[in-house]
C-alpha cells in the first residue's frame, strides 16, 4: 500500500501533465475543426426574421460586412425600407418581405419568394418575437397564445418551410434566438418564458435530429441586450413601474449586453456550426446554476418577485407609452440611444 501511494505521489505531476496535454490537444482539435467547417458568408443567402430593427438589424449589419445576400422579414414595410436602405448603402444585396409570421401560411410564401429571387437559402435566423411584462394574475390565456404564436410557432413555420430546400441543397444552417428566459422562468415575464422554453426545446431537439442531414442548428441564449426594444414591449399592471424596472435593467452595463457585441457572437456561432451560444457571463452562470441547483434558482426568483411591482390593471400599453421620470434619466439613456440606432423609434 505504501509503495503504491509513493508511486502515485512521484508520478502525480506526470499524470497532471498528461491530462493537461490531453485537454490542450482537444482544444486545438476543436479550434481546427471550427476553422475547417466555418461558413464563409460571402454570397450566402441569409434570411433574418424580425430583421428590420433591434438585434435582427444589428445581425444583418454584421452579415452585410461579411458579404452575405440578406433577406429581411418583418411586419412593418416602413421599418423594412429604412433598414434595407442602410444595408444597401453598406454594399449589401437586400430583399425585404413584409409578413406576419405568426400566421402559418406566411412562412411558405416568404421562403418561396426567397427561392424565387435568389435561387437558394443558406441560413435562416429566427429572430422575430414579442415580449410582454406584468404580473401573472393579469395574464390571460390569449396572452400566452399570442406570445407562443410570435416566439415559437413562427420559428417552427419558417423551419418547416425552409427544410425541404436545405435537404435538396445538401445542408444549411438555422439559428433560433431563444433567451435565458427559456432556461429560467423570469417573474413578470411568464408568457414570454413559456414561449422561449418551447423554442429552446424545439431548437435543441432539431439540433439532435438534423445533423445527419448536414443541417446545423444553433440555439442562441441571450440575456438582456441593449437593442432599444423596451420602448416596444407590451405591459400590463402598474405600467410605469413595470416599464421602469425592465428598462433600467436593460440599460445597466453589468446586466445587459451591447447588441453589436451580441450580434457578432451570434454570427460567429452560426459560422462555426455551434449547437449553443450563450451570451454574457450572467446568462452562462445562471444556466449552469439552474442545472446544478434548480431549487436555489427558484428561491432567487421568488425573492426577486417580492421586489417587483404589484397591482395595476389588464390594459395593455407599450413601453413608449409608459415613460416616467425614472426611465428618462441618465441610466435609461443607454436604451434610448440603442433605440435610435436600431430603428426602434
Secondary structure, DSSP 8 states (H G I E B T S, - for coil): -HHHHHHHHHTHHHHHHHHHHHHHHHHHHHHHHHHHH----TT-EEEEETTTSHHHHHHHHHHHHTT-EEEEEES-HHHHHHHHHHHHHTT-EEEEEE--TTSHHHHHHHHHHHHHHHS---EEEE-----EES-GGG--HHHHHHHHIIIIIHHHHHHHHHHHHHHHHT-EEEEEE--GGGTS--TT-HHHHHHHHHHHHHHHHHHHHHGGGTEEEEEEE--EEESSGGGGSEEEESHHHHHHHHHHHHH-TTTEEEHHHHHHHHHHHHHHT-SEEE-SHHHHHHHHHHHH-HHHHHHHHHHHHHHS----EEEEEEGGGS--TTTSSTTTHHHHHHHHHTT--
